[in-house]
Each structure stands twice: as structure tokens, then as C-alpha cells.
Amino acid sequence: MTSRVGLEVFSFKHRSCAAQPSAAALGVTRQGARKVVARLVARKFVLVSRDKHDARRLVVELAPAGRDYADCVVKVVQALNDEIITDVGAEELEAARRASRHHQQLWLNRCGAQDYRRSMRSM
């Protein structure tokens, strides 16, 4: 599996959601979200159903395989974080987090959320 699939599965970890809100969470268009969902359905990571109250909307939730994979992603990320804390130190890591959040806020203030998400996708 790729890290991209891990991110996509992780975005559904703690909730089921309509495909449209998942597009915003992933920072992609509705068409992009449909492609992500189709890819995850093909791998049997998510289940898709119609919204009971609005048949135009699709509800996406993790399937058992997706839940297992998301749990694995969480464990790997935690292990990496633990290793970074050991190598770098908690104080330096927290300083890096603050700098990153500050950078993000400056970018959002100057360019807006859409431009920020677009720049993050191009990295």
C-alpha cells in the first residue's frame, strides 16, 4: 500500500461521512473524492451506501479491512513519532510543530485556504 492510500483510509478512521465532506477533508474536488472513494472501494477498504435522508448523497464508511489498515497506519505513525522524539527530543519537536502551525497560519492569512490546499497537493 502507498502512503497516499494510508492517508485516504485514515481520513475515514473515526467517522462515516458523505463523499462531499470527505472531499474537503482530503483537500480535493468532488471528482477527486469520487476517485479516492472508488479506489478504496476497489480495495475493499470502504463501504458506500445512499444517505437515508437524501438519496443524492453517498455515505462512506470504513469496512473491516479499512479499519484494520487505518489501525496499522496509526501504529506506524505513532512509532515514527516516538522515534523522532527519541532522536530529536520532545522540546525541539514541539518547537517544529509550533513553527509549522505558524507557517500554515501565515499562508492562510495571506493566500486563503484554497491556495494553501493547492500548494500542499503540489508538494
C-alpha positions as CSV (number, residue, x, y, z in Angstrom):
1,M,0.0,0.0,0.0
2,T,1.1,3.5,-0.6
3,S,1.2,6.3,1.9
4,R,-1.5,8.1,-0.1
5,V,-3.9,5.1,0.4
6,G,-3.0,5.2,4.1
7,L,-3.9,8.9,4.3
8,E,-7.1,8.3,2.4
9,V,-8.1,5.4,4.7
10,F,-7.1,7.3,7.8
11,S,-9.4,10.2,6.7
12,F,-12.3,7.9,7.3
13,K,-11.0,6.3,10.5
14,H,-13.3,7.8,13.1
15,R,-16.4,8.5,11.2
16,S,-18.6,7.7,8.3
17,C,-19.2,10.7,6.2
18,A,-20.8,11.9,3.0
19,A,-18.4,12.0,0.0
20,Q,-18.7,15.8,-0.3
21,P,-17.3,16.5,3.3
22,S,-14.6,13.9,2.7
23,A,-13.5,15.9,-0.4
24,A,-13.0,18.9,1.8
25,A,-11.1,16.8,4.4
26,L,-8.8,15.5,1.7
27,G,-8.4,18.9,0.1
28,V,-9.7,17.7,-3.3
29,T,-12.6,18.4,-5.6
30,R,-15.8,16.3,-5.6
31,Q,-14.5,14.5,-8.6
32,G,-11.2,13.8,-6.8
33,A,-13.1,12.5,-3.8
34,R,-15.1,10.1,-6.1
35,K,-11.8,8.8,-7.4
36,V,-10.5,8.3,-3.9
37,V,-13.6,6.5,-2.8
38,A,-13.6,4.3,-5.9
39,R,-10.0,3.3,-5.2
40,L,-10.8,2.5,-1.6
41,V,-14.0,0.5,-2.6
42,A,-11.9,-1.5,-5.1
43,R,-9.5,-2.4,-2.3
44,K,-12.5,-3.3,0.0
45,F,-11.4,-0.6,2.5
46,V,-14.7,1.4,2.5
47,L,-18.4,0.7,2.1
48,V,-20.6,3.1,0.2
49,S,-24.4,3.5,0.7
50,R,-27.0,6.1,-0.1
51,D,-28.0,8.6,2.6
52,K,-31.3,7.6,4.1
53,H,-32.5,11.2,4.1
54,D,-31.1,12.4,0.8
55,A,-30.6,9.7,-2.0
56,R,-28.3,12.1,-3.9
57,R,-25.7,11.8,-1.2
58,L,-23.4,8.8,-0.7
59,V,-22.3,7.8,2.8
60,V,-18.8,6.4,3.0
61,E,-17.6,4.3,6.0
62,L,-14.7,2.0,6.7
63,A,-15.1,-1.7,6.0
64,P,-13.4,-4.1,8.4
65,A,-10.3,-4.3,6.2
66,G,-10.1,-0.5,6.1
67,R,-10.5,-0.3,9.8
68,D,-7.6,-2.8,10.2
69,Y,-5.5,-0.8,7.8
70,A,-6.2,2.5,9.5
71,D,-5.3,1.0,12.9
72,C,-2.0,-0.1,11.3
73,V,-1.3,3.4,9.9
74,V,-1.9,4.8,13.4
75,K,0.6,2.4,14.9
76,V,3.2,3.1,12.3
77,V,2.8,6.9,12.7
78,Q,3.0,6.6,16.5
79,A,6.2,4.5,16.2
80,L,7.7,7.1,13.9
81,N,6.7,9.9,16.2
82,D,8.3,8.0,19.2
83,E,11.5,7.5,17.2
84,I,11.6,11.2,16.3
85,I,11.1,12.2,19.9
86,T,13.9,9.9,20.9
87,D,16.2,11.2,18.2
88,V,15.4,14.9,18.3
89,G,13.8,15.4,21.7
90,A,10.3,16.5,22.7
91,E,11.2,20.2,23.1
92,E,12.6,20.5,19.6
93,L,9.8,18.6,18.1
94,E,7.3,20.9,19.8
95,A,9.2,23.9,18.5
96,A,9.0,22.4,15.0
97,R,5.2,21.9,15.4
98,R,4.7,25.5,16.5
99,A,6.8,26.8,13.6
100,S,4.8,24.6,11.2
101,R,1.4,25.8,12.6
102,H,2.7,29.4,12.4
103,H,3.8,29.0,8.8
104,Q,0.4,27.5,7.9
105,Q,-1.5,30.4,9.6
106,L,0.6,33.0,7.8
107,W,0.0,31.3,4.5
108,L,-3.8,31.0,5.2
109,N,-3.9,34.7,6.2
110,R,-2.1,35.8,3.0
111,C,-3.4,33.4,0.4
112,G,-6.5,31.8,1.6
113,A,-7.5,28.2,2.3
114,Q,-7.9,27.2,-1.4
115,D,-4.4,28.3,-2.4
116,Y,-2.9,26.7,0.7
117,R,-4.5,23.3,-0.1
118,R,-3.4,23.6,-3.7
119,S,0.2,24.3,-2.7
120,M,0.2,21.3,-0.2
121,R,-1.1,19.0,-3.0
122,S,1.8,20.0,-5.3
123,M,4.5,19.1,-2.7
